[in-house]
Amino acid sequence: MPIYEYACLSCGKHIEKMQKITEETLTSCPFCAGKVKKLVSNCSFRLKGSGWYVTDYAKKSEKKEEKKKDKKEEKHKKSDTGKEIAKTKETTKEKAVNQ
């Protein structure tokens, strides 16, 4: 059942009442019997479970970013390995020439 919020125009008190949607709205304050006005308030509504953007699509984009990072790291490692092999070949050639 939703909670509705009212404000009394006479005494200024705020009233929260749990009501069915089909119930009549409050017309008088339970404290001073003055007129009340129905307020529009923020609700704490969160979509949970599979099938919602927060749980499904956000994670997929995170996975894509992780894959991109992994690919960049692999390329970097390969280029470093290639440089090391080239240095080893140069060193081997220099040793052969010096002997």
KEVO-117794 format. One record per residue (C-alpha): residue number from 1; x, y, z. Coordinates in steps of 0.2 Angstrom, whole numbers. Layout:
<bamis>
<bami><nr>NUM</nr><xx>X</xx><yy>Y</yy><zz>Z</zz></bami>
...
</bamis>
This chain:
<bamis>
<bami><nr>1</nr><xx>0</xx><yy>0</yy><zz>0</zz></bami>
<bami><nr>2</nr><xx>6</xx><yy>17</yy><zz>-4</zz></bami>
<bami><nr>3</nr><xx>10</xx><yy>30</yy><zz>9</zz></bami>
<bami><nr>4</nr><xx>2</xx><yy>47</yy><zz>6</zz></bami>
<bami><nr>5</nr><xx>8</xx><yy>63</yy><zz>13</zz></bami>
<bami><nr>6</nr><xx>-3</xx><yy>78</yy><zz>19</zz></bami>
<bami><nr>7</nr><xx>0</xx><yy>95</yy><zz>26</zz></bami>
<bami><nr>8</nr><xx>-12</xx><yy>104</yy><zz>37</zz></bami>
<bami><nr>9</nr><xx>-16</xx><yy>121</yy><zz>32</zz></bami>
<bami><nr>10</nr><xx>-21</xx><yy>127</yy><zz>50</zz></bami>
<bami><nr>11</nr><xx>-8</xx><yy>119</yy><zz>61</zz></bami>
<bami><nr>12</nr><xx>5</xx><yy>116</yy><zz>48</zz></bami>
<bami><nr>13</nr><xx>9</xx><yy>98</yy><zz>54</zz></bami>
<bami><nr>14</nr><xx>14</xx><yy>85</yy><zz>41</zz></bami>
<bami><nr>15</nr><xx>4</xx><yy>69</yy><zz>41</zz></bami>
<bami><nr>16</nr><xx>9</xx><yy>52</yy><zz>33</zz></bami>
<bami><nr>17</nr><xx>-5</xx><yy>39</yy><zz>30</zz></bami>
<bami><nr>18</nr><xx>-4</xx><yy>22</yy><zz>23</zz></bami>
<bami><nr>19</nr><xx>-20</xx><yy>21</yy><zz>11</zz></bami>
<bami><nr>20</nr><xx>-26</xx><yy>10</yy><zz>-2</zz></bami>
<bami><nr>21</nr><xx>-27</xx><yy>18</yy><zz>-19</zz></bami>
<bami><nr>22</nr><xx>-46</xx><yy>16</yy><zz>-19</zz></bami>
<bami><nr>23</nr><xx>-48</xx><yy>25</yy><zz>-2</zz></bami>
<bami><nr>24</nr><xx>-54</xx><yy>43</yy><zz>0</zz></bami>
<bami><nr>25</nr><xx>-41</xx><yy>56</yy><zz>3</zz></bami>
<bami><nr>26</nr><xx>-40</xx><yy>64</yy><zz>20</zz></bami>
<bami><nr>27</nr><xx>-50</xx><yy>80</yy><zz>21</zz></bami>
<bami><nr>28</nr><xx>-47</xx><yy>86</yy><zz>39</zz></bami>
<bami><nr>29</nr><xx>-32</xx><yy>85</yy><zz>50</zz></bami>
<bami><nr>30</nr><xx>-33</xx><yy>72</yy><zz>64</zz></bami>
<bami><nr>31</nr><xx>-25</xx><yy>84</yy><zz>76</zz></bami>
<bami><nr>32</nr><xx>-34</xx><yy>100</yy><zz>74</zz></bami>
<bami><nr>33</nr><xx>-48</xx><yy>96</yy><zz>62</zz></bami>
<bami><nr>34</nr><xx>-42</xx><yy>109</yy><zz>50</zz></bami>
<bami><nr>35</nr><xx>-41</xx><yy>107</yy><zz>31</zz></bami>
<bami><nr>36</nr><xx>-27</xx><yy>97</yy><zz>24</zz></bami>
<bami><nr>37</nr><xx>-18</xx><yy>97</yy><zz>7</zz></bami>
<bami><nr>38</nr><xx>-11</xx><yy>82</yy><zz>-2</zz></bami>
<bami><nr>39</nr><xx>8</xx><yy>83</yy><zz>-5</zz></bami>
<bami><nr>40</nr><xx>18</xx><yy>76</yy><zz>-19</zz></bami>
<bami><nr>41</nr><xx>33</xx><yy>68</yy><zz>-11</zz></bami>
<bami><nr>42</nr><xx>49</xx><yy>59</yy><zz>-17</zz></bami>
<bami><nr>43</nr><xx>47</xx><yy>40</yy><zz>-17</zz></bami>
<bami><nr>44</nr><xx>60</xx><yy>27</yy><zz>-14</zz></bami>
<bami><nr>45</nr><xx>57</xx><yy>16</yy><zz>-29</zz></bami>
<bami><nr>46</nr><xx>71</xx><yy>5</yy><zz>-36</zz></bami>
<bami><nr>47</nr><xx>70</xx><yy>-8</yy><zz>-49</zz></bami>
<bami><nr>48</nr><xx>78</xx><yy>-24</yy><zz>-44</zz></bami>
<bami><nr>49</nr><xx>81</xx><yy>-40</yy><zz>-52</zz></bami>
<bami><nr>50</nr><xx>86</xx><yy>-45</yy><zz>-70</zz></bami>
<bami><nr>51</nr><xx>79</xx><yy>-36</yy><zz>-85</zz></bami>
<bami><nr>52</nr><xx>83</xx><yy>-19</yy><zz>-79</zz></bami>
<bami><nr>53</nr><xx>96</xx><yy>-7</yy><zz>-85</zz></bami>
<bami><nr>54</nr><xx>105</xx><yy>-6</yy><zz>-69</zz></bami>
<bami><nr>55</nr><xx>108</xx><yy>-24</yy><zz>-67</zz></bami>
<bami><nr>56</nr><xx>110</xx><yy>-29</yy><zz>-86</zz></bami>
<bami><nr>57</nr><xx>117</xx><yy>-16</yy><zz>-98</zz></bami>
<bami><nr>58</nr><xx>129</xx><yy>-8</yy><zz>-85</zz></bami>
<bami><nr>59</nr><xx>138</xx><yy>-24</yy><zz>-82</zz></bami>
<bami><nr>60</nr><xx>140</xx><yy>-28</yy><zz>-101</zz></bami>
<bami><nr>61</nr><xx>148</xx><yy>-11</yy><zz>-104</zz></bami>
<bami><nr>62</nr><xx>160</xx><yy>-14</yy><zz>-89</zz></bami>
<bami><nr>63</nr><xx>165</xx><yy>-31</yy><zz>-97</zz></bami>
<bami><nr>64</nr><xx>168</xx><yy>-23</yy><zz>-114</zz></bami>
<bami><nr>65</nr><xx>180</xx><yy>-10</yy><zz>-105</zz></bami>
<bami><nr>66</nr><xx>189</xx><yy>-24</yy><zz>-96</zz></bami>
<bami><nr>67</nr><xx>192</xx><yy>-33</yy><zz>-113</zz></bami>
<bami><nr>68</nr><xx>198</xx><yy>-18</yy><zz>-121</zz></bami>
<bami><nr>69</nr><xx>211</xx><yy>-15</yy><zz>-106</zz></bami>
<bami><nr>70</nr><xx>216</xx><yy>-34</yy><zz>-108</zz></bami>
<bami><nr>71</nr><xx>219</xx><yy>-32</yy><zz>-126</zz></bami>
<bami><nr>72</nr><xx>229</xx><yy>-16</yy><zz>-124</zz></bami>
<bami><nr>73</nr><xx>240</xx><yy>-25</yy><zz>-110</zz></bami>
<bami><nr>74</nr><xx>243</xx><yy>-40</yy><zz>-122</zz></bami>
<bami><nr>75</nr><xx>249</xx><yy>-28</yy><zz>-136</zz></bami>
<bami><nr>76</nr><xx>260</xx><yy>-19</yy><zz>-124</zz></bami>
<bami><nr>77</nr><xx>267</xx><yy>-36</yy><zz>-118</zz></bami>
<bami><nr>78</nr><xx>270</xx><yy>-42</yy><zz>-136</zz></bami>
<bami><nr>79</nr><xx>279</xx><yy>-26</yy><zz>-141</zz></bami>
<bami><nr>80</nr><xx>290</xx><yy>-27</yy><zz>-125</zz></bami>
<bami><nr>81</nr><xx>294</xx><yy>-46</yy><zz>-129</zz></bami>
<bami><nr>82</nr><xx>298</xx><yy>-41</yy><zz>-147</zz></bami>
<bami><nr>83</nr><xx>310</xx><yy>-28</yy><zz>-141</zz></bami>
<bami><nr>84</nr><xx>319</xx><yy>-40</yy><zz>-129</zz></bami>
<bami><nr>85</nr><xx>321</xx><yy>-53</yy><zz>-143</zz></bami>
<bami><nr>86</nr><xx>329</xx><yy>-39</yy><zz>-154</zz></bami>
<bami><nr>87</nr><xx>341</xx><yy>-34</yy><zz>-140</zz></bami>
<bami><nr>88</nr><xx>346</xx><yy>-52</yy><zz>-137</zz></bami>
<bami><nr>89</nr><xx>350</xx><yy>-54</yy><zz>-156</zz></bami>
<bami><nr>90</nr><xx>360</xx><yy>-38</yy><zz>-156</zz></bami>
<bami><nr>91</nr><xx>370</xx><yy>-44</yy><zz>-141</zz></bami>
<bami><nr>92</nr><xx>373</xx><yy>-61</yy><zz>-149</zz></bami>
<bami><nr>93</nr><xx>379</xx><yy>-53</yy><zz>-165</zz></bami>
<bami><nr>94</nr><xx>390</xx><yy>-41</yy><zz>-155</zz></bami>
<bami><nr>95</nr><xx>398</xx><yy>-55</yy><zz>-146</zz></bami>
<bami><nr>96</nr><xx>401</xx><yy>-65</yy><zz>-162</zz></bami>
<bami><nr>97</nr><xx>409</xx><yy>-51</yy><zz>-170</zz></bami>
<bami><nr>98</nr><xx>420</xx><yy>-47</yy><zz>-155</zz></bami>
<bami><nr>99</nr><xx>427</xx><yy>-65</yy><zz>-153</zz></bami>
</bamis>
